[in-house]
Amino acid sequence: MTSLLKLLSMESGVPLSTLKLNARILREFNLITYGSMGRAQEARLSALGSFIIRLLDDELDARVIVRSG
């Protein structure tokens, strides 16, 4: 996971320590999964993480509809 976060840090300018902390928090809340030795650079949304993303997308869509209508 560190190599993936290093790449993300270089591309985004966000400090590596911040990305590591956020990844650990997301994993503790069961929102993402990562860390298997065979797939070291792979991180995935958990079912709960996917559910929350869908909720946020629906909320954002509702706000856009209300403002444009």
N, C-alpha and C positions, 0 to 999 in steps of 0.2 A: 504494500500500500504506500510505503514511503516514496518509492520511485514515481508512482502515479501522482502523489501530492507534490513532489518536487517539480514535475512537469507543469502541473496546474499553477504552482507558485510562480514559476518563470513566465508562464503565459499571461497570468493575471496581475502579477505584482503583489499579490497577497502573501504575507510572510508564511513560511512553511510551518512555523509553530502555531499560527492561528488556524491553518488548515488541519493540522494534526489534532488540535483540541476540538475543533468543530466535528471532525470525522468521529472522534471518540465519543463525543456527546450524542451524535446521531445514532451511533451503534448502541450506546447504552439505553437510548429510548426505543430501540428496535425499529428504527426508521431505515437503516441501511445495514447491509451485511458485507463483510470483507474479511480477508485474512487467511484464506486457505493457501497452503504452500504451493499447490499445483497451479493456482490462478492468482499469483501475487499482485498483479496489476488490475484485478477485477473488483469492482464495488457495484453492488446492486441495491436498488430500492427493495425493501421488504414489502410484504402485502400491506402492512400498516402504512408505510411510507407512500406507497402508490395510492392508497385510499385518501390520505391527507392531500396529496398533490391534486387528485380529482376534485376534492372539496374546494381547494383554493382556486382551481381553474373555473369551477362552476360559479364561485363567488365573484371572481373577476369578470366573468362573462355577464353576470347579472348586473354588475355596476356599470359596465359599458353600455348595456341595453338601456338602463334607466337614464343615463346621462345623455345618450344620443336620441332618446325618444321624446 
